Amino acid sequence: MLKRVEKELPHGEEREDFVKVRIDHSFFCEMILASYRTRCAICSLPKPELLVASYIVPWPLDVSLRMSPQNGICIFVLHDKAFDKGLLSITDDYRLLLANTLKEFSNVVSVQRGFIVYEGHPIILPDRFLPDKECIRFHRENILAG
């Protein structure tokens, strides 16, 4: 039997809201996933439902790069979150680079299996639209955490 909570909880209500939508974003995603043959560039996971077309230089920072396929990389959602938060990046010779703040958790099994095992390994390169080295350098110098 469930134990009742003594304190009153919020009701979890809903409201309508307006949001900005990225026009042509689905085209960008399709282009990136196709270029990588629907595989994660880091771990080669081939499950489209778990893959993301990630921006190397984040969307809000450079309008001219928003639709550039050379500013995209196909990665697993876990790696995408880490990439966006600066926990991993890519070297100029297309190898995985981990932030020291992530490596601090190298004794954690999930970090070992999800990240450490790929450190220093070359990423899988796309059939077309090789990631632009200037974009990669920008990510490494401006997004990658300490």
TAMOVEN-V441806 format. One record per residue. N is the residue number from 1. OMEGA is omega in whole degrees, 0 to 359 (none if undefined). Layout:
[[N	OMEGA] [N	OMEGA]]
//
This chain:
[[1	181] [2	177] [3	180] [4	176] [5	182] [6	183] [7	179] [8	181] [9	175] [10	185] [11	181] [12	183] [13	180] [14	172] [15	175] [16	182] [17	176] [18	180] [19	173] [20	179] [21	179] [22	180] [23	179] [24	179] [25	181] [26	176] [27	178] [28	181] [29	180] [30	181] [31	182] [32	180] [33	179] [34	180] [35	180] [36	181] [37	177] [38	177] [39	176] [40	180] [41	182] [42	187] [43	180] [44	176] [45	183] [46	184] [47	186] [48	181] [49	182] [50	182] [51	182] [52	169] [53	186] [54	176] [55	178] [56	169] [57	186] [58	182] [59	186] [60	190] [61	182] [62	182] [63	183] [64	182] [65	187] [66	182] [67	181] [68	178] [69	178] [70	175] [71	181] [72	176] [73	180] [74	181] [75	176] [76	185] [77	178] [78	179] [79	178] [80	179] [81	179] [82	179] [83	180] [84	182] [85	177] [86	179] [87	174] [88	178] [89	184] [90	178] [91	179] [92	177] [93	172] [94	175] [95	181] [96	180] [97	180] [98	176] [99	177] [100	180] [101	174] [102	181] [103	176] [104	181] [105	184] [106	177] [107	179] [108	185] [109	182] [110	177] [111	178] [112	185] [113	184] [114	186] [115	187] [116	182] [117	182] [118	184] [119	179] [120	180] [121	176] [122	175] [123	175] [124	182] [125	182] [126	175] [127	179] [128	173] [129	176] [130	179] [131	181] [132	183] [133	176] [134	176] [135	180] [136	179] [137	178] [138	180] [139	183] [140	184] [141	187] [142	183] [143	183] [144	179] [145	183] [146	none]]
//
